[in-house]
Amino acid sequence: FLFSGTSGIGKISMAVSFAQFVNCLNRTENDSCGVCKSCQKFNNLQHPDLHFIFPVIKTAKNNKPISLDFIEQWRDYLLKNTYENFDEWLEYLGVENQQASIFTSESQEIIRIVNLKPFESQYKTLIIYLPERMNINAANKLLKSIEEPPPNTLFFLITEDESNVLGTIKSRTQIVKFIPPNETEISLFLQHKYKDIDLQKINEIARISDGDVSIAIRQISKINQNTSES
């Protein structure tokens, strides 16, 4: 699958929920149970059959980084931020001004993950965040993998710029387009989640968020921080 849409609308969360559903031990017709051993591991992003590839940075000690080097930070970030945002990910790492990418060094890791057999579930899942930021060598490794996919493997590509995803990769995916929530929908979401925030302020935040829920939540956090400091 290629999940396409702007940042801050929960595309990664949807991919994880999909994988959780198909691997749930007691799923209903429409949803996972949320409480079985498999669901608990997915809820914590700790399931052994759930794998992530995402943009990382080079450091003085590591000039050939792979996603696995940052997996603990990545899990922590996603658990705190349901609506992923690339700039916030870099801010979380404290490297807002550095170049983050899916480097050539990730090529062998992609092959390793693809060749794994599901450890304890029916399906293993590989979620690739921002394939448009993949080095061409890593992209070609991914292309080969999805051209000849192993059995019981789910690929989710999460893009914010579908036009820059390698055409040969895109042509082999099922594209699902995510529509950003409108101003009213974001306002109602914030009203439900933050009942102590003034309605006028919520409506103002919903207006300036431009369909990005992560931006709206960040603005609410700033208000709460300023309130606590005063």
C-alpha positions, 0 to 999 in steps of 0.5 A: 500500500502507498498511503499518500497525503499531507503530514499530521493526519495519522497515516502511520497510525492507520498502517499500524492499526491495519497490521494490528487488525490482521494479526489480532488473535480475537479480531471482530469483523471490523476491528482488532480486540485491542487486548490480546497479546498481539494487540498489546505488542502492537499498541506499544510498537514492540511487536517482533513482526512490525518493522520500520524504515524512516529518515535518519541522520548521520553523526560523528560516530555513525556515518552509515546510519540505519533506522534500527540505530534510532528505533527506540527514539522512533517508537517513543516519538510515535507513541507520543505523537499519533499524527506524525510530522517530519519536522517534529521528528527532527526536532525530537532528535534535536537536529532540525538543521541536519539532513535526514534521509533513508541512506544507502546503508539501509539497503541491506536492512531492507533485504534482511527484513524482507527475508525474515519469516513472520516470528509469531504472527500470520503477517510481518509488516514493513512500514516505510516512512517517506519513501521519497527521501530514500537514496536511489540504492535503497529505493532499488532494493525496495523495488526488487522486494515488492516486485517479488514479495515474499508470502505473508508480508505487508508493505506500507509506504507513507508518503507526503509527496507522491510525485517524488516516489520512484515511479516503478515503486509507485506502480506496484502499490495500491494507492490510498489517498488521505484527505486532510480534515477540514477546519470544523473537524479539527475544531471538534477534535480539539474540543473533545480532547482539550475541554479546558481550552477556550472555544475561541482559541480552539477555533483559531488554532483549527483555522491556522493548522491547515489540516495538519492535526500535529500542528494543532496539537503543538499549538495547544501544548504551547498554551498549556505550557504557558499556562503552567508557567504563569 
